[in-house]
Amino acid sequence: MEIKKSVLLTLAALSAPAWAQTCQPSTTTPYLNINGTTSWAVTSSLALNTGSTVVLGPQPASGGTWAWSGCGTSGSAREQTIKLTNTGTSATTCTATATYTNSCGAKSTQQYNFTIWPAMAANAGKYIMVDQFGYLTNARKVAVLRMPRTGYDANSPQFWPQQVSVVNSATGQEVYKWWPTEWNTRATDPSSGDQVWHFDFSQITTPGTYEIVDQGGQRSARFEIGDNVYRNVLIQAVRMFYYQRLGQARTANNAGLNWADGASNLGPGQDSQARRFLDAGNAATARDLRGGWADAGDFNKYTSWAAGYAQELMDAYVQNPTVFTDDFNLPESWNGIPDILDEAKWGLDWMKRMQNSDGSVLSVVGVVGASPPSSSTGPSYYGDASTTATLATAAAFAEGAKVLGSLNNAALNTYAADLLTRAKNAWNWAQANPNVLFYNNDANHGTQGLAVGQQETDDNGRKSLKLMAAVRLFAATGDATYKNYVDANYTSAAMFRDWNLSGFSAGDARNLLYYASLPNATPTVAAAIRTQFLDLWGRADYDGWGKVDAQTDPYRAYIGSYTWASNAVKANAGSLFAEESYYGISRHTAEQDANVAADYVHYMHGVNPLGKVYLSNMYSFGAENSVNRLWHSWFTQGTPWNDAKQSPYGPAPGYLAGGPAGTQYNWDSRCPGVSPQCGSAPPAPPYGQPSQKTYLDFNDGWPLNSWSVSEPSNGYQTAYIRLLARFVK
């Protein structure tokens, strides 16, 4: 009987078609994309906060069919977008299974396994502050514990820390326990209104997710320890510029479904047909000025500032070239050019349109914003050429020529050569026209209503821009004409002229340090620059090493004052510490430089009195208390993009808010009588608080005027990108 059965099976196999005998299951690769806004990663397991969105996109991308189950997946579409939720108080898991049937009928499966963290506990992140994205494996790790004494939270329940533990969030295991160290003999810090303790847990180096827990039950937010914990954060920060692009369609594949939108400001009378503001009725003045970036929460485009943004993006690449890859999920991704340089080129392309044939450059384009951006129908107008805009553009074009021309890309070589010609033309025009000014939005000059911020600068500002242009042109050409200008004028920079060196004046200082690093820089000038920088940054009465050594700021990220754009000042100050190591001139060890610079990163990631990650909508990337609201024309009240917690979508991720503004926050001076929206008193916070607490997560317009604390800016963003990139692989 067994022989007959064997013979029958053999005959059946021989009679089967050839494809059935050779059909084998296909290999599948588990790609996924957090939020639809980051790089596609090859991974099949991930731990995420509740509410996180993930796009699953296994491959192969064609040739068969898919079937799904688990974690909210369903149907036959290869790409599945799921939202992971956990309503409990401890971590949960789920598994999504994709079954792939290839063209010959063989099946293979791919599983995605997720750990879903619960919502932030009610007792978490109030008194124990950590970097909510995490800490690098071998870096210094210090949590800040706080007891509020003055300010809006001064009447909080008493917190007096005892021994503090590091607890593994996945297992609940205590991995380290020790006493925190009091700051300044428990004095109340005037900048924050808090008493503070520090808890150093640097010896914890095992990768994982952790919390800091006090014996009384207070907890920190969760954080990760790993070798590359900030990479996705950096990607979101760079992608902010993509969301700020004007005239660029934002597809769901690149922008994420929640922020997809058509190209904006390209209708009749808009950017591609912009007219001269001072002759608005004359159709002959129309210019194609499409492209560029919305500057901040407003959509206006300011040439001198945009030139600085493009230059800072390129500088970030030059100092960290291996960090900036070609897979940030921009429209240009995978074209062989690092995406941050694609983004810089987007700005340079717009500046080329702003340049006149004589080399001069138009100063500003006033653009009407809307939500979503594609719904804008308002006209665009431009301001006349100015020396300020022309010098700034000369510097950006020169840097673009050098950086893009270094990539060994034939098409970019031609582009770079054109930029260099344009840079020289701009320099020559500015040399011949040193005092051509254009004040926008100024009734005294007939320009009221053209854009918002005043882009024109003063004599010292133009000297700074000319020095920047000369340095960058010398770097790009080696021409002694530019070097001679630098050598004759470097002392006009704030670091020499006013002995001013801080996060407020970092741009000038970095430009001079860059010149001093060039191989053909004049040695005596280079030495003078290095010495002046190190002397000032090391002085006890300046914002640098003296404040670090004295531990002046209990939150470990000192700046001299809190004003509008304090987060950018923080980022720039942190970068100055890192510059010392980058240029090999430090009087400290590389580890000391890195530790101090990282403390400024930690401040913006949650080590501050509010426990706030000052980046928008970063819950899918590890933050438990990030910015929910921004003052921004797109993410405004009454729209689906208003609030990351309470609106369908919230603002796009990764925007850096301005931060605590000190006494520069106030409601309208005519309140409360001017409008019922004033209420009876200005909101506190941010009003009337210790400096580090002068922030509120709100986006109210007039008369409460939230923009001084909650408006983002491309300038804030580049400062943050430049600092963060130093800690990313």
Summary of the structure (lengths in Angstrom):
residues: 729
radius of gyration: 27.8
end to end distance: 66.6
largest distance: 107.9
contacts: 2631
relative contact order: 0.10
helix: 36%
strand: 17%
